[in-house]
Amino acid sequence: MPGAAERILTLAEEEARHRRELERRLVEASVQASRWGQILAFLIAMVSLGAVILSVLLEQVAGAIAPAILAITSLVATFVGSRREE
C-alpha cells in the first residue's frame, strides 16, 4: 500500500504526543492536589491552635489538649505526606 509507512509514523507521533499531554495533565493534577492538601492542613492547624490559645486564656487547659493534638497531627501529616510523594 503506497503511503502506509508514512501513515504508521504519523500515527505513532500522534500517540506519543497524546501520551505526553496525558502525563503533563497528571503531573499538574498531582501538584494541585498536593497544594490543596497543604492549604487545608494549614487551615486546620491554625483553627486548632486558635482553639488552644482560647482554651488557655479561658483557663480550660484540659480543653486545649484535643485541639493541640489535632494541630500537631495535621501539620505532621502534611509534611510527611509531601515527603512520601517526592
N, C-alpha and C positions, 0 to 999 in steps of 0.2 A: 504494500500500500504506500503510495507516494505521500510523504509528509508525516508518516506515523512517528518517526523518531522525533521530529520537532514537536508533535503533539504530546508525546510522552514526557519530553523535557519540560515543556510548558506546564503540564500537569504537576510534575514534581516540584517545580519552582513555586507554583501557586500553593501547593500543600505545605511546603516549607515556610512560606510567608504567613499562611494561616496559623501554623503551629507556633511561630514566633509571636504572633499577635495574641494568641490564647495564653501563652506563657507570660507575656507582658501584663495582660489583664489580671492573671492570677497573682503576680507579684504585687501589683497595685492594690488589689483587694486585701491581700495579706497585710500590707503596710497600713492600710486604712483601718482594718480590724484591730491591729495592734495599737494604733493611735487611740481609737475609741476606748479600748480596754484600759489604757493608761489614764485617759481623761476621767473615766468613770471611777477607777480606783482612787485617783487623787480626790475626786469629789466626796467619795465615801469616807476617805481618811480625814478630810477637812471637817466634814459634818460630825464625824465621830470625835475628833479632837475638840471641836466646839462643845459637844455634849460633855466631854471630860472636864473641860475648863469650867463650864456652867455648874456641873455637879460639885466640883471642888469649891467654887465660890459660894455655893449654897450649903457647904459643909456636909455634903452627901457623898463622902469618899467611897463608900461601898457601891454606890450607884455609878461610879466612874469606871469601875473595873471592866464591865462588858463593852462600853464604847471604846475604851483604850485597847482592849484585845482586838476589837473589830478594826480599828485604825491601823494597828501594827500589822495584823494579818493581811489586810488589803494592800498595804504598801509592800510587804514582803512578797506576796503572791504576784504582784505586778512585776517586780524586778526579777524574780526567779523565772516567771513565765517568759519574759523578754529574753533572758539569757538562754533558755532552752531553745527558743526559735532560731537563735543565731547558730 
